[in-house]
């Protein structure tokens, strides 16, 4: 029950990126937290009901937890992938539902939306982590 080099690479790059982001938000000021909360609430409307300071702290802790889970090989790959999938899904929902982030087609990013649209790579990594090993095992059995 080892971890493949491919999964390790995917977990390392995404985990380090998210962990660093969470650490950087540990001392987030209330105005910055409110701005992040407003963007997040576009994707997940219930987040608008949380106090900005609480949202900022919860976001920081959530990112640190997810980043750590991705980096720790003790956490099963599929479980880490599911966490990453939920996180990247919320990021992409915020991107798609925030006015001015997409072109008139609703998908391609505007100049303002590029910073959020690039998070699609996290969704791709999540899919690879969730479904990758299963496919590799099927190929081995077929041989």
N, C-alpha and C positions, 0 to 999 in steps of 0.2 A: 504494500500500500504506500508506495513512494510518490513523490511529486515529480512531474516531468519538467524538463528544462524549459519547455515552452510555457507551461503554467507558471513556473517560478518567475520567468521574465515578465509575464503579464501581471502577476501579482506584485512584483517588485516595483515596476514603473507606476502602476496606478496607486498602489499602497503608499509609496513614498510621496507622491504628488498630493494625495488627499491628506495624509498625516501632516505634511508641511502646512497645508492650507488651514487645517484645524488648529495647529499650534500658533499660527499667525493670528488667529481669531481669538485667542485666549483673553486678550486684553482689549477687545474691540469696544470702541466708544458707542454710546447709545444712538447717536445720529447715524453712524455707519451701520449698526445693527438694524435700525429702522429702514434704511435704504435696501439692505439685503432682504429684510422681511417683506417689504413691498413687492420686490421682484419675485420672491418665493411664493407669495400669496397669489400671484397671477396663475401659477401652476397648481398650487394646493390652497384653495381659498380659506380653509380652516386656520391656516397659519396667521391670518390677519387678526385673529382673536387673542393671540398671545402678546404679552408685553414685550416690547423690543429688546430690553435687556435680557429677559429670559430667553427669547428667541436666539439672540447672539450667543449666549452661553450654551444653550442646547445644540446649536449648530456646530459650535467649536467642539463640544464633547462628542457629538455624533460623528464628525469628521475624524477626530482622533481615534475613536473606537473603530470606525470602518477601516481607516488606514492601517491601524494596528492589526485588525483581523486579516487583512489582505497580506500583511507582511509576516504574520506568524504561521509557520507551516503546520502547527497543531490544529488550526481551524480547517475543516474540510473545504476543498476547492469549490465545490458546488455551493456550499453555504456562504462562503465569501463572495462568490459570484452573484448569488441572490441578493445579498446586501448591496453590492455594487450596482446591480440592476435596478433596485428600488431607488437608490440615490441618483443614478444617472437618469432614470425615468422622470424624477421630480425636476432635475435640472433641465431636461429637454422640454417638459411641459411648460416650465417657466419661460423658456426661450420662445416656444411656439405661441404662447398666449400673451406675451408682452407686446403691446403696440409699438411699432417702429423697429422691431428686431428682425422682421422678415420682409422680403420683397412682396409685391402684390400677389404672387403665387402662394404665399403663406409658408414656404419652406426655405427657399434660398435666403441667406442672411444679408441684411443691409450692413453698412460699415459699422453701425452701432451693435448689430447682432452677432458679429463674428466672434466676439469674446465668449459668448454663450454657445454658439453653434459648434464650436470646436469640441465641446464636451461630448459630442456624439461618439468620440473614440472610447469613452468610458463605457458606453452602452455596448459597443462592439466587443470590448474586453469582457464585459459581463456575460455576453452570449457565449463567447469562447470558453470561459470558465465553467459555465453551467453545462454546456453540451459537448465540450471538447473531448473529454476522456471517454465518454460513452461511445462516441464515433470511433475513437482509436481502438477500443476493445472489440468492436464489431469487425473492423478491418482485420485485426489479428486472428479472430475466430474464422473468418472467411478463407484465410490462407491455409 
